[in-house]
Amino acid sequence: MDPARRTELVRLVRQDCGSCHGLTLQGGLGPALLPETLKDKPVENLKFVIMQGRPGTAMPPWKRFLTEAEAQWIVENLQKGFPSEH
C-alpha cells in the first residue's frame, strides 16, 4: 500500500470511524477501538464487521470504500495501537 493511501486510511479511521467510536477511539456511540478491547477478537471477524457493517446499528458497511487488504491493515493497526494523522 502506498504512503498516500495509508495517510487516507488513518484519516478515515480517525475522522469517519472516530465520529462514532470517539476521535481518540476510546468509544462513544460505538465501542472503543483500542488494542486492549480488540486483542482477543479474531481479525477475520473484525474485518467482516468493517466491510459488511452491523445491520440494525449505526455501523455502516465500508466495502464500497475499502478493499479487503485495507480492512485487514486497519484491523491489524487497531489491534496494535492506531497511528496518529501526523
KAKA-V627193 format. One record per pair of residues at least 6 apart in sequence whose C-alpha atoms are under 7 Angstrom apart, sorted by the first residue. I is the first residue (numbers start at 0). J is the second residue. Records with the same first field share a line. If there is no record, write none. Layout:
I: J  J
//
This chain:
6: 84
9: 82  83  84
10: 84
13: 22
14: 22
17: 23  24
19: 27  28  29
20: 26  27  28  29  30  31  32
21: 27
24: 31  32  33
25: 31  32  33
26: 32
32: 77
33: 77  78  80
34: 77  78  79  80
37: 78
38: 78
42: 74
45: 74
46: 70  71  74
49: 60  61  70
50: 60  61  62
51: 60  61  62
52: 58  59  60  61
53: 59
//
